[in-house]
């Protein structure tokens, strides 16, 4: 990400977070002359204890000198959570992280990760890298979502599939909520790897060809590991309810494991067992 792209991302993020805060939530009068939702720039500056001019320059994406202390005051004024604050700091302070990526075709999951995928027999599980490229999955995931083995490796990107494959849109009852969760994770990578131009190129491509992506991306949600309840409507077994838990895998490759656990007191696990058994019989 070059400086221009980084500062544009910072500007968009600050504008969106400011617009999401209702004045009454921070003890300010609502008033009758607000032309746009949320706080005014001068109100954010007042809450943060900085000059309106300085904050305006920051939100406009000007290349100005910032300090961690001042950024902390602004993040507090905007009610940023920990993940949003990390993203904000990365963009404002231009923190860069580099992790060597494997060359195409040379990556292989460790034996322990393969074992985990096998053991999570009735929990659809997907492992992705820092580009949200799918590098591992188990049989349950293949039968609940789609058969990733049939998708060419270069197209096996989770973000791309969520927005381009009809199977995902038909499966998730609240598809927008489903997509936002993955974009929130993707944004943390985007802010973390500022030196990797792949992210900007991918976002530009997705925004150009998929209006839904552009709209949801502009919401600027950030979360390293969102926990969500997901409702699916599977074509063969009907309603399924899962808790989605996403966590990072320690190691050099910055992998993420997303586990869909059947919600207890529902028939989801039994449906999954029947689905896997029927596929086994057919095979």
Secondary structure, DSSP 8 states (H G I E B T S, - for coil): --HHHHHHHHHHHHHHHHHT--GGGGT----S--SSSS--HHHHHHHHTS-HHHHHHHHTT------HHHHHHHHHHTT--HHHHHHHHHHHHT-B-------TT-----HHHHHHHHH-TTSEEEEE-TT-BEEEE-HHHHHHT--GGGS-GGG-BHHHHHHH-HHHHHHBTTHHHHHHHHHHHHHHHHHHBTT-THHHHHHHHHHHH-HHHHHHHTT----SS--EEEEEEETTTEEEEEEEEEEEE-STT-EEEEEEEE-TTSSHHHHHHHHHHHHHHH-
